[in-house]
Amino acid sequence: MFLGGTGSLQAQESSSDLAKKLSNPIASLISVPFQFNNDHGYGPLDGDKTTLNIQPVIPISLNENWNLISRTILPVTWQDDIAGASGTQFGLGDTVQSFFLSPAKPTESGIIWGAGPVFLIPTATDELLGGEKWGAGPTVVALKQDGPWTYGLLANHIWSFAGNEERNDINSTFVQPFLSYTTPDAWTFALNTESTYDWKAEEWSVPINFTVSKLVKIEEQPISLTAGLRYWATAPDNGPEGLGIRLAVTFLFPK
């Protein structure tokens, strides 16, 4: 049974609040997104890549003033000819694990922020699905929620420090500015980029994502459904191009 659009005003407000919390990467809300991305145009044979990112977010209350938020990205990837005639690979990619120490309450000006370490863990099951390197660095997020609007920036930098010496070292910066608008009936319209700069190759990868989400309830379980497009504004010569697709299902577990 779907609720939200036909429920009481109180239920709608509750769904809208939950939808707005999803726009905050470090909200005090357990969420488990399953994010599907499809891109093409890799390499000289215009290879294809489909990735399912499993991205649990788990907040931990340390005391009345501070929270620790764990954010994990574990990709499950299918790809075909992304590096010339490289064939098909399927399996796990490398895991990105972030921890944010964040104040339990926003600042007086309404800023919500968090900072901490990020780790790159070589969990890839195929050499073409990961970099075979361990990495670490800092990560930070800052945002403000003003009425129905949420806007902010998430960033990290990862340096490799161990792993297969025959593989390229990693020295990359990730920057994600984001903007979203949530309606009273729990629709969210979001725009962001997930830009990465490779300092070794001196190359940018810049996908621009536009998504529309709707929060619904099934047997009282809040679920966010997302669909959208991504456009590759720039990418390395062997990277993706043109339009891609993003779909997502996010399970929410309010405290």
Secondary structure, 3 states (H helix, E strand, C coil): CEECCCCCHHHHHHHHHHHHHHCCCCCCCEEEEEEEEEEEEECCCCEEEEEEEECCEEEEECCCCEEEEEEEEEEEEEEECCCCCCCEEEEECCEEEEEEEEECCCCCCCEEEEEEEEEEECCCCCCCCCCCEEEEEEEEEEEEEECCEEEEEEEEEEEEEEECCCCCCCEEEEEEEEEEEECCCCEEEEEEECEEEECCCCEEEEEEEEEEEEEEEECCEEEEEEEEEEEEEECCCCCCEEEEEEEEEEEEECC
